Amino acid sequence: MSEAAVEISSGADGPVIALTGPLTASALTEAWPRAIAVARAAQGVMTLDLSRAARIDTSGAALLLALERGHAGETRWQGVTPAAEGLIARLRAALPETGTPPSPRAIQTRGPLRTLGVRIAFFGETILATAGLPGRRRFLRGGNFYRITERAGAQALPLVIMLGFLIGMILAFQSAIPMRQFGADIYVAALVSLSLFRELGPLLAAVILAGRTGSAFAAELGTMMVNEEVAALTTMGIDPGTMLVIPRMAAAMLVMPALALGIDVSGVLGMGFVMGILGFPPSAIVAQMQMATSPHDVLLGLMKSVVFGAAVGLIGCRAGLTAGGGPRAVGEAATSAVVGGIVATILLDGLFAVILYRLGQ
C-alpha cells in the first residue's frame, strides 16, 4: 500500500501544503509528524491542497483539522471533494471548541455548582449504565473483576483483622473502667459486641475500604484519564461506565460484608481476650453476647456495609474519571476519593440511625 506524502511549495500569499496519496490511518505514519511541523512553522496564509489525495478516512480528516489548528494564521482549502468536505465538517463539529479559558473569578463562581452538577451527572450515568448492562455484557471482563475483588477484599483481610482485634481490646478496656465503679464489668461484653455488630464493624470496614480501595480506584482511573485511555475507549465505542465503574462498584459491594464480618469476629476476640484478663470465663462472655445481640444485629450491619461499599466505590470512580490534567490530577483525585468516601459513609450511617430509630430497630 502506498504511503501518503507531503509536498511544500510557495504560493502567492504563503506556503502551499499538498497532501498526495491515500490519507488513511495506515498510510499517514510518516507523513503526519512532518505535516504538523510544517503547519506550525508556516507564516502567512497556508493553503491545504487535496487535489491529488486518493481517499480520506477519519484519520486523514483528523490530520487536516490538526494542520488547521496548528497553523497560527489563516488556512485556505483547495481541491476538496464534497465527500471529504462532509467528513471534515462532521469531525470539526465533534471536536471541542478552542476558545479562551474563563477568568479565575468565573471559575471560582461556577466551581461549587459545577462540581455538584458533575457529581449528580456521574451518578445518573452510572444508573443508566447499570440499567443497560444486559445489552453490554461484552464490555465486562471476568479476570479484571477477579483482580479488583482480590485487591479490595483478600489483600485487606490481614489489616482488617488486626484493626478489629485492637479496636475490640480498646473498647473493652475503656468500657471496663467506668463500669467497674458500678460492679457492671460483665456488661462490657454486651456493650462491645452490640457496638461492633450494628455500627463499628461496617463503619470501620468502610473507612478502610475508602483509604485502600477508594483511593486506588481514583488513582487508577485518574491515570487513565490523564493518559487519555478513557477517551480512547469512548472512541472505540466502549462505555467507560460499564467497563470501568460497574465492576469496581460490584467488587466493593461484594467484599464489604466480608470485611465487616472480619472486624466483628476479630473485635469480639479482642474483647474476649481483655475480659479473660479481667477474670471472666468464656461462658459468661458468650451468655452476655447472646442476651444483648441477635442475628438480626449482624444482618443489619452487613446490609449497611453493602450500601457503604457502593458509596465508596462510586465516589472513588467518580473522583478518578473526573480528574483534570496535569501532574497533580491523580493525587487530587485520590485525596477526593478518600475524603468523599469517609464523609459519605458517615452521612449514610447517620441516615440509617434516624431511619432505624423511627422504625424502632
Secondary structure, 3 states (H helix, E strand, C coil): CCCCEEEEEECCCCEEEEEEEEECCCCCCCHHHHHHHHHHHCCCCEEEECCCEEEECHHHHHHHHHHHHHCCCCEEEECCCHHHHHHHHHHHHHCCCCCCCCCHHHHHHHHHHHHHHHHHHHHHHHHHHHHCHHHHHHHCCHHHHHHHHHHHCHHHHHHHHHHHHHHHHHHHHHHHHHHHCCCCHHHHHHHHHHHHHHHHHHHHHHHHHHHHHHHHHHHHHHHHHHCCHHHHHHHCCCCHHHHHHHHHHHHHHHHHHHHHHHHHHHHHHHHHHHHHHCCCCHHHHHHHHHHHCCHHHHHHHHHHHHHHHHHHHHHHHHHHHCCCCCCCHHHHHHHHHHHHHHHHHHHHHHHHHHHHHHCCC
